Amino acid sequence: MRILTVAKFAAATTSALLLATGTAYAFSDDKPTTSATATPARATAHTGDVQIDHDAPVITRENILIHAPLHTIWKIQTDVENWPTWQPKVDVVVKDTPGRLRPGSVFRWTTEGLSITSTVKQVDYGKRLAWGGPAQGITAVHVWTFTPTSDGVLVHTEESWTGDPVTANQAALQAALDNSLHNWVNNLKHEAESQAGK
């Protein structure tokens, strides 16, 4: 597997998206987060919530505070077919499972020439979202949480990557995932605040 291809893939899958190969879990709710140093939303996770692999060689966490209604943020993040309108690195998304996202929903998408199939593992409306999907030998788990605050919605996302390509190129893939999730949450913030007229 070429490093450049994996790095490009990683950069495109942020947040809402997660990269994975083999088995993958994780999708995250559209929750605004403040900063990478904010308290992870997983601190309030319930038993049975999908979690990232905390022993993975590559883990990224991002937080951002979004000044928009929770329902607006949630709708933008879960309307996967519209991702290309606000995520420049996402080319096309096709839902194999019609209707709202729910556990077992499958969607296929393309980013930077890579085809990804993601399966939703958890949906807790307005609170938590997790999905996973196969990609070039990487198993990814991506979780999103959304916490309303007095100033807006704190969105927290965290993603883990495991697999031989990750072990072989940990530093490059860590940087790629960091960049990808950073861009994802900032694009989500921009889109949600634009729709909210902020």
C-alpha positions in Angstrom: 0.0 0.0 0.0 1.4 3.4 -0.9 1.9 5.8 1.9 0.7 8.7 -0.1 -2.6 7.0 -0.9 -3.2 6.2 2.8 -2.3 9.7 3.9 -4.6 11.2 1.3 -7.4 8.9 2.5 -6.8 9.7 6.1 -6.9 13.4 5.5 -10.2 13.1 3.8 -11.9 11.1 6.5 -12.5 13.3 9.4 -14.9 13.4 11.2 -17.6 12.2 10.2 -16.0 9.9 8.5 -13.7 7.2 9.5 -11.3 5.1 7.7 -11.1 1.4 8.4 -10.2 -1.9 7.0 -11.4 -5.3 8.0 -13.8 -4.6 10.7 -14.7 -1.1 11.8 -17.0 0.5 14.2 -17.8 4.1 14.9 -19.7 6.9 13.7 -20.3 10.0 15.7 -23.1 12.4 16.3 -22.8 15.9 15.1 -21.8 17.5 18.3 -19.9 20.7 18.4 -16.6 20.6 20.3 -14.4 23.3 21.6 -10.8 22.3 21.3 -8.6 19.2 21.3 -8.0 19.8 24.9 -11.6 19.9 26.0 -12.9 17.1 28.1 -13.7 14.2 25.9 -17.4 13.5 25.5 -16.7 9.8 26.2 -16.5 10.7 29.8 -20.3 10.7 29.8 -20.6 7.6 27.7 -22.9 4.8 28.8 -22.2 1.1 29.0 -22.8 -0.3 25.6 -21.7 2.8 23.7 -19.4 2.2 20.8 -15.9 3.2 21.7 -12.7 3.8 19.8 -9.8 1.4 20.3 -7.9 3.1 23.1 -4.9 0.9 22.5 -4.6 1.8 18.8 -1.3 3.3 17.5 -3.1 6.2 15.9 -5.8 8.1 17.8 -7.1 11.6 17.2 -9.5 13.7 19.2 -11.0 17.0 18.2 -13.5 19.4 19.9 -15.3 22.4 18.5 -17.9 24.7 19.8 -20.6 25.4 17.2 -23.0 28.4 17.5 -26.0 26.7 15.9 -29.0 24.7 17.0 -28.3 21.0 17.8 -30.9 19.9 15.3 -29.1 21.8 12.5 -25.7 20.3 13.3 -27.2 16.8 13.6 -29.0 17.1 10.3 -25.9 18.3 8.5 -23.7 15.5 9.9 -26.2 12.7 9.3 -27.3 13.8 5.9 -24.4 11.9 4.4 -25.5 12.3 0.8 -24.9 16.0 1.2 -21.4 15.8 2.6 -19.9 16.8 -0.8 -21.6 20.2 -0.6 -19.7 21.2 2.6 -16.7 18.7 2.7 -14.4 19.6 -0.2 -12.5 16.3 0.0 -15.7 14.1 -0.3 -16.6 13.5 -3.9 -19.8 11.4 -3.7 -21.9 9.6 -1.1 -24.5 6.9 -1.9 -26.7 5.4 0.8 -27.3 1.7 0.4 -29.8 1.8 3.3 -32.7 4.2 2.7 -34.0 6.5 5.5 -32.4 7.9 8.5 -29.1 6.6 9.7 -29.5 3.8 12.2 -27.4 0.8 13.4 -26.7 -1.3 10.3 -27.1 1.5 7.8 -24.5 1.3 5.0 -23.3 4.2 2.9 -20.5 4.2 0.2 -18.5 7.3 -0.5 -15.4 8.4 -2.4 -12.7 10.8 -1.2 -9.5 11.6 -3.1 -10.0 8.6 -5.3 -10.6 6.1 -2.6 -13.8 4.2 -2.2 -15.1 3.6 1.3 -18.0 1.6 2.6 -19.1 2.6 6.1 -21.5 0.9 8.4 -23.3 2.8 11.2 -22.8 1.1 14.6 -24.6 3.5 16.9 -27.1 6.3 16.7 -28.4 8.1 19.8 -30.3 10.9 18.2 -28.8 14.3 18.9 -26.2 12.8 21.2 -23.9 10.2 19.7 -23.1 8.7 16.4 -20.6 5.9 15.5 -19.6 4.2 12.2 -16.8 2.2 10.6 -15.7 1.1 7.2 -13.0 -0.8 5.3 -10.1 1.1 3.7 -6.7 -0.1 2.6 -5.9 -2.4 5.5 -6.8 0.2 8.2 -9.5 -0.5 10.8 -11.0 2.7 12.0 -13.5 3.5 14.7 -15.0 6.9 14.6 -17.3 8.3 17.3 -19.0 11.7 17.5 -20.8 13.2 20.5 -22.8 16.4 20.8 -23.3 18.3 24.0 -25.5 21.4 24.2 -24.0 24.2 26.2 -25.1 27.8 27.1 -22.9 29.0 24.2 -23.8 26.5 21.5 -23.1 22.8 20.9 -19.8 21.2 21.9 -19.0 18.6 19.2 -16.4 16.0 20.1 -15.0 13.5 17.7 -12.5 10.8 18.2 -11.1 8.2 15.9 -8.7 5.3 16.2 -6.8 3.5 13.5 -5.2 0.0 13.7 -3.7 -2.3 11.1 -0.4 -3.1 9.4 -0.3 0.1 7.4 -0.8 2.1 10.6 2.0 0.3 12.4 4.3 0.7 9.5 3.7 4.4 9.0 2.4 5.6 12.4 3.8 9.2 12.3 2.5 9.9 8.8 -0.9 8.5 9.4 -1.2 10.2 12.8 -0.6 13.5 11.0 -3.0 12.7 8.3 -5.8 11.8 10.7 -5.1 14.9 12.9 -5.4 17.0 9.8 -8.5 15.2 8.5 -10.5 15.5 11.8 -9.4 19.1 12.3 -10.7 20.0 8.8 -13.9 18.0 9.3 -15.0 19.8 12.5 -14.1 23.2 11.2 -16.1 22.6 8.0 -19.0 21.3 10.0 -18.9 24.5 12.2 -18.8 26.7 9.1 -21.7 25.0 7.5 -23.9 24.8 10.6 -23.2 28.5 11.6 -23.9 29.6 8.0 -27.2 27.8 8.0 -28.1 29.2 11.3 -27.2 32.7 10.1 -24.4 33.2 12.7 
